[in-house]
Structure formats: C-alpha cells, structure tokens
C-alpha cells in the first residue's frame, strides 16, 4: 500500500485562511470533563476478568477509576471546518457515559491534541500521547495522510488503534497492522455505491472527478472506476489540501464538458469547488463523498468564504441538489431513535456546537468504542480490546453491519444515497452493501437498523 508523504504546514492565502478559521468554531479543549461514576452491574465477556473481579490497573491507561485514551484531531488547519466538532462530540458522549456509571465503574478520560491536519505534527502528538501520557488506546485519529504517519508506530508499540476517522482501505491490514481498525464506510465501497448511482441515473453523461491527491481520493476513484465506464470519464482533477487554488482544476473540468462532477474532498475543498465553479459559470451536477458533504458545515463554509471575497450567498441554497451518501442516520430524521438520543446528549454536553453530521459522527463512533470496551471485559488488557473487536460488534448507530473479524478490519459495509435539500440530507432508496473487490455485488441490505437503547449505553 502506497504511503502519503508528509504534508508541509499549509501555506494558505490570507483570505482563505481567515475563512477557514471563521468556519472552524469548536472547542480547543484537549480532554473531556470528568464526571463521577458508580460501578455498573453488567457482566463481562472479556477473557481476563469476571463480573465480580475487583477493578485493577490492568493495562497502560487503565486504573481502578479511569480509562485514558487519546487522539489526534485537526482543531486548526484546512480540515478544521466541521471536523473540529468531532472530538468534542465524542467527549460529550463519554461525559454522558461517565455520568451514568462509566465503563464497569471507570470514567473515560479522552485527551485529543491538535495536529492541524499535518502528518509531521500528528507523529509528534501521538508519540506524546503514547510515550508520555501512557494512553490505553488511540481512538478515532482523524485523517488519511495524517494517520498513515502513525499507523506503523502504534502497531509496533502494540497500542490499540481503533476506529480511525478515515475510510482508507489501508486500515484493513490485520496481518501487518493487527492493532488498527477502521470505522466509517471505506472509500472504495463508497466509490462503488456512488459510482453505481451515477452510472444508472446519468448514463451517457460526461463525468469528471475532483479528488484529494492521497489514499482518500485514490481509494474513492478506485471504487468509482469499478462502476463507471472509463469512456464516460472526461477529466480527472486532483488537489492537495495545502493549496486552495482549485481554479485550474475546475477550469479543466469545465473545458472537458463535464456534466457531472464527483468529488472526494474535505468540506473546505467541496466549498471551494462549488464557489469556483459558480465564478467560472460552470454548473455541473455535484456528487460528493460523505466526507465532504455535511449540509450544515458546507452551508457555513460557502457563506464564510463568499463573505471573505466580498460577496453574500445563501449557503443552504447552494447546497440544494448535491447528491451524496450516508452510513449513519441523518440529523434531519428526527424520528430516528439514534438521532433523538444523540440530540439529547448534544443539548446537555455539547450545546455550543451545531447539531450536524460531524457531531452525530463523533457520538456514534464514541458509542462504538464504549461497546467494544464493555465487550473487552472488566479489567481489560490492550489485547482484550483488539480481541473484542475481532470477534465482531453489533451494528449499533449505523445503517449497515460492521465487517469486523480477525481477518477484516474495515468498519461499516454500506450506505444509502441521499440528496441535500434545504440544509437537510434526505435518504433516497434502500441501504446498499458491498465489498472492496472490483467485481463484488452491490446489494440491497435487508436487515434493519436497531433502535437506540433506552439507557443510551450499549450492552457488553
């Protein structure tokens, strides 16, 4: 698997940097608040402990009263808009768990440090978390190029590297990197699902690709190419997140006559793609990876970027009609039990943040971590957590099953197609599941998403 080269610190133009900063409104705290917890009565399924065993310091980062975990997150930099909300949302769910008895009586202490979406900085902060802060696990480290800079280190140190916040298929290497697990839908599966939709609904149209020039974008393109005839793809344009000038790429897509542009981009670059297209009088149908299409985040970015350039736009109006996909419930689906529960947690513990897809993501992945910790046992070793995930996890707050096994470390296996209208993602059709192979079928998922537990706490 190709590895990305480290990115240099972003040399972003003053106007764009200001826009990014305005859009990235989130707490810069490095850890969640700690709440008092009392012992729970759930039985342990871990091999190393029984339901009646005294709580002990069973592993690095585990004391009789706390579980300390760490993460690298883009609290600043080009990926901060939207993504800087994820870790505080996870911390909010952990605070809820701590207030309701913790994990077998232990509070989760979540330390997340800013890496500015810069792999060199990622390596520094992760080493600090592992070697100085002695964390039990690295949880939800965000970004493909950033996390690639620490994957080998974490595996060499035998630190659980769980639920990476990236859909790169490179997290699925259980033989060489047994500590690492993905969580979200991987980009190859996502590309296949989006590609099949485009091939069916835009047959004969000229297709253009706009993608981040690393494993994130290239995995997405791989999935798209499995479903879209190559003869229909008239232009392939990439960007790097250190260069906000996407005008040459957009001009090339326009010159090629692209009628549909499929984008595997982080939110800031989805917004730049849209605004630059408008400036050039180019209006293709946009199809955007889930990674870069949260409606609330996009709307805010579009308005902020336009304001910095002296213009006023309606962000919601500009997102109307964007086609994307979803592997978790939409925040607009208020009838969904998971959405309702996470909104309750948000309102109590994270009310300063908008309740958007990034916040729901942060809470959903935190729920999965608690689920895995409960399954790992009352006094877990690091190996117990890995074994717990390898033995499979129940579906929980996502729309399709996880792939987890000892031979597969990918996460969610499917998604639905959605369309953004009036700032809300609306599901179109059924949930679809597939695999990462070029010929693997894309099938309608016949199962149903489970209801959120009344307590909001998963079962072991």
Secondary structure, 3 states (H helix, E strand, C coil): CCCCCCCCCCCCCHHHHHHHHHHCCCCCCCECCCCCCCCCCCCCCCCCCCCCCCCCCCECCECCCEEEEEEEECCCCCCHHHHHHHHHHHHHHHHHHHHCCCECCEEEEEEEEECCCCHHHHHHHHHHHHHHCCCCEEECCECHHHHHCCHHHHHHCCCEEEEEECCCHHHCCCCCCCCEEECCCCHHHHHHHHHHHHHHHCCCCCEEEEEECCHHHHHHHHHHHHHCCHHHEEEEEEECCCCCCCHHHHHHHHHCCCCEEEEECCHHHHHHHHHHHHHCCCCCEEEECHHHCCHHHHHHHHHHHHHHCCCCCCHHHHHCCCEEEECCCCCCCCCCHHHHHHHHHHHHHCCCCCCCHHHHHHHHHHHHHHHHHHHHCCCCCHHHHHHHHHCCCCCCCCCCCECCECCECCCECEEEEEEEECCEEEEEEEEEECCCCCCCCCEECCCCCCCCCCCCCCCC
